[in-house]
Amino acid sequence: MLRLIPARTALAVTAFALLAATPAAGAADAKQMEENKKTIAAFYDAALNQKDFEKASQYIGPRYTQHNPGAADGPEGLKAFLAFLREKFPNNHSEIKRIFADGDYVIVHVHAVREPGTRGNAIVDIFKLENGKVVEHWDVVQPIPEKAANENGMF
């Protein structure tokens, strides 16, 4: 005898089966996000600390869309920016304080000091990756003030 199960039960069984399959996908996603964070950390060091376009360019995808209005699009825009840093701020150093990944996006919270002995800037950079390569960049820059209204620090 064929027994029919209520639609609610069938839906619950299907949902449970889908949830049970999710950890494998979640583990793969977590691994990819860790790889994305490593890629951005290496890209950031090559570009902003070493100011080495050739080394940094290995992390760039087939396009590089720049959302900072002061920087040009594409690999040539990055190359020009790194040449500017080498010429005007050869001692520029950026230290990643925090790094987060959400899917194909990686966010870094950075302390950037263009000249040793200065307070520098607090920066949040957002990168989008496709196939493990950087394809887009946004940033928000905030100068570190001499005095703050609180004792919490910016990092």
ZIMO-V449263 format. One line per field, one symbol per residue. ss: DSSP state (H for helix, E for strand, - for the rest). phi: phi as a letter, one per 40 degrees, with the letter a starting at -180 (. if undefined). burial: b if it has 9 or more other ideal C-beta (glycine too) atoms within 8 Angstrom, else e. A space follows every 10 residues. Layout:
ss=???
phi=???
burial=???
//
This chain:
ss=------HHHH HHHHHHHHHH HHHHHHHHHH HHHHHHHHHH HHHHHHHHH- --HHHHH--E EEEEEE---- ---HHHHHHH HHHHHHHH-- --EEEEEEEE EE--EEEEEE EEE------- EEEEEEEEEE --EEEEEEEE EEE------- -----
phi=.cbcbcddcc cccccccccc ccdccccccc cccccccccc cccccccccc fbcdcccccc ccbacbbccc bccgdcccdc cccdcdccbc cdabbccaab bbgcbbbbbb bbbcbdgbcg bcbbbbbbbb fgbcbaabab bbccccbbca bcgcb
burial=eeeeeeeeeb eeeeeeeeee eeeeeeeebe eebbbbbebb bbbbbbbbbb bbbeebbebb beebebeeee eeebbebbbb bbbebeeeee ebbbebeebe beeebbbbbb bbbbeeeeeb bbbbbbbbbe eebbbbbebe eeebeeeeee eeeee
//
